[in-house]
């Protein structure tokens, strides 16, 4: 398992994480491919892609541990990156474009003028047939990825900066400042709202009905999507939390948090065991992925 994180200092860090009692996390690689701070990161089973304020998307081959090239379709800061499987990547940027990439040849299959302002966030439906995006034009847009066209536009009262599908694809959420609106897919209507005191920096579905929320403070909060009630919360860091990632291993949910305090921490949900990594840089974005151990050992 590999943990990757990008920072203000233009560097992508990689760590090999091995579950155990306790977990061991060791430095694996660094890649300084950008000329400005990193703003987005995404991974699949082979590649890490990073977006930056330098307007480029850099590709890093995790198996060979080498730079694989750069994608230069956008003008403006890259704001969001998301893989679907091993064949496609979607990117969004301040130029208002969403680009669909073929990851075998790294060709831009389609460039869509998605928003009149910046694209602030995008999310691909678990089926791979739909995507959602939000931007600074106060719209939420649904995209038919099969045909590469707009399917639905919803006007918002304010600009949303995060959008996310639930794991089963039956609901999605938008984040506007400190508020999470929960939508049902079949009606495209809001079924509930969660509000916290601080601006929300990151959210993650732990299950289809449980959301982990990080605001501009040191607290991780878990909310029920059904009741919109806080299930529990805990202090995770000494400074504001920038990103959350989660995964499931052998029936156990694991949370990864990154903070401006310079730490990445790995938590199990019973909160009894914590593994953390100390870093001397400010973390912007994190992502995690699984690959076969025998493949890892051959690298």
BELWO-V307928 format. One record per pair of residues at least 6 apart in sequence whose ideal C-beta (glycine too) atoms are under 7 Angstrom apart, sorted by the first residue. I is the first residue (numbers start at 1). J is the second residue. If there is no record, write none. Layout:
BEGIN
i-><I;I>
j-><J;J>
END
This chain:
BEGIN
i-><1;1;1;2;2;2;2;2;2;2;3;3;3;3;3;3;3;4;4;4;4;4;4;4;5;5;5;5;5;5;6;6;6;6;6;6;7;7;7;7;7;8;8;8;8;9;10;10;10;10;10;10;11;11;11;12;12;12;12;12;12;13;14;14;15;15;15;15;15;16;16;17;17;17;18;19;22;22;23;23;25;25;29;31;31;33;33;34;34;34;34;34;35;36;36;36;37;37;37;38;38;38;38;39;39;39;39;39;39;39;40;40;40;40;40;40;40;41;41;41;41;41;42;42;42;42;42;43;43;44;44;44;45;45;45;46;46;46;47;47;47;47;47;47;48;48;49;49;49;49;49;50;50;51;51;51;51;52;53;55;55;55;55;56;56;56;57;57;57;57;57;58;58;59;59;59;59;60;60;61;63;63;65;69;71;71;73;73;73;74;74;74;74;74;75;76;76;76;77;77;78;78;79;79;79;79;79;79;80;80;80;80;81;81;82;82;82;82;83;84;84;85;86;87;87;87;88;88;88;88;89;89;90;90;90;90;90;91;91;92;92;92;92;92;93;94;96;96;96;96;96;96;96;96;97;97;97;97;98;98;98;98;98;99;99;100;100;100;101;101;101;102;110;112;114;114;114;115;115;115;115;115;116;117;117;117;118;118;119;119;120;120;120;120;120;120;121;121;121;121;121;122;122;122;122;123;123;123;123;123;123;124;125;125;125;126;126;126;126;127;128;129;129;130;130;130;130;131;131;132;132;132;132;132;133;133;133;134;134;134;134;136;138;138;138;138;139;139;139;139;140;140;140;140;140;141;141;142;142;143;143;144;154;158;159;160;160;160;161;162;162;162;162;163;163;164;164;164;164;165;166;166;166;167;167;168;169;170;171;171;171;171;171;172;172;173;173;173;173;173;174;175;175;177;178;178;178;178;178;178;178;179;179;180;180;180;180;180;180;181;181;182;182;182;182;182;183;183;183;184;192;192;193;194;194;196;196;196;198;198;198;199;199;200;200;201;201;201;201;201;201;202;202;202;202;202;203;203;203;204;204;204;204;205;206;206;206;206;209;209;209;210;210;210;211;211;212;212;212;212;212;213;213;214;214;214;214;216;217;218;218;218;218;218;218;218;219;219;219;219;220;220;220;220;220;221;221;222;222;222;223;223;223;224;234;236;236;237;237;237;237;238;239;239;239;240;240;241;241;242;242;242;242;242;243;243;243;244;244;245;245;245;245;246;246;246;247;247;252;253;254;254;254;255;255;256;256;256;256;257;257;258;258;258;259;260;262;262;262;262;262;263;263;263;263;264;264;264;264;264;265;265;266;267>
j-><17;288;290;14;16;17;28;62;289;291;15;17;25;256;264;286;288;12;13;14;41;43;48;287;13;258;264;283;285;286;12;38;41;50;284;285;38;281;282;283;284;37;281;282;284;281;32;34;35;36;37;38;30;31;32;30;31;38;48;50;60;30;28;29;25;26;27;28;277;26;28;23;25;266;24;249;273;275;266;275;275;277;65;60;67;58;67;50;52;54;56;58;54;52;53;54;52;53;284;50;52;284;285;51;52;53;77;78;79;284;50;51;78;79;80;81;285;48;50;81;285;287;49;81;82;83;287;287;289;83;86;289;86;289;291;61;62;63;59;60;61;62;68;103;60;62;57;58;59;81;89;57;58;57;78;81;91;78;77;74;75;76;77;70;71;72;70;71;78;81;91;67;70;68;69;70;106;67;68;68;295;299;299;106;101;106;99;108;111;91;93;95;97;99;95;93;94;95;93;94;91;93;92;93;94;118;119;120;92;119;121;122;89;91;90;122;123;124;89;124;128;128;103;102;103;104;100;101;102;103;101;103;98;100;122;124;131;99;101;98;114;119;122;133;119;118;113;114;115;116;117;118;119;135;111;112;113;114;112;114;119;122;133;108;111;109;110;148;107;108;109;109;148;148;133;135;141;133;135;136;137;139;137;135;136;137;135;136;133;135;134;135;136;159;160;161;133;134;161;162;163;131;132;133;163;131;132;163;164;165;172;131;131;165;169;165;167;168;169;169;145;145;146;142;143;144;145;143;145;140;142;163;165;172;141;143;163;140;160;163;174;159;155;156;158;159;153;154;155;156;154;156;160;163;174;150;153;151;152;150;151;151;188;176;176;174;175;176;175;174;175;200;203;172;174;172;173;203;205;172;172;205;208;205;208;208;185;185;182;183;184;185;225;183;185;180;181;182;183;203;181;200;203;199;195;196;197;198;199;200;215;193;195;193;194;200;203;211;213;190;193;190;191;192;193;225;189;190;191;191;225;228;228;223;228;213;215;221;215;216;217;215;216;213;215;214;215;216;240;241;242;214;241;242;243;244;211;212;213;212;244;245;246;211;212;222;246;253;224;225;226;222;224;231;223;225;220;222;244;246;255;221;223;220;241;244;257;240;240;235;236;237;238;239;240;241;233;234;235;236;233;234;236;241;257;230;233;231;232;233;229;230;231;231;271;257;265;257;259;261;263;261;259;260;261;259;260;257;259;258;259;260;283;284;258;285;286;255;257;256;286;287;288;253;254;255;254;288;268;269;266;267;268;267;269;264;266;286;288;265;267;264;283;286;283;282;278;279;280;281;282;276;277;278;279;276;277;279;283;286;274;276;275;274>
END
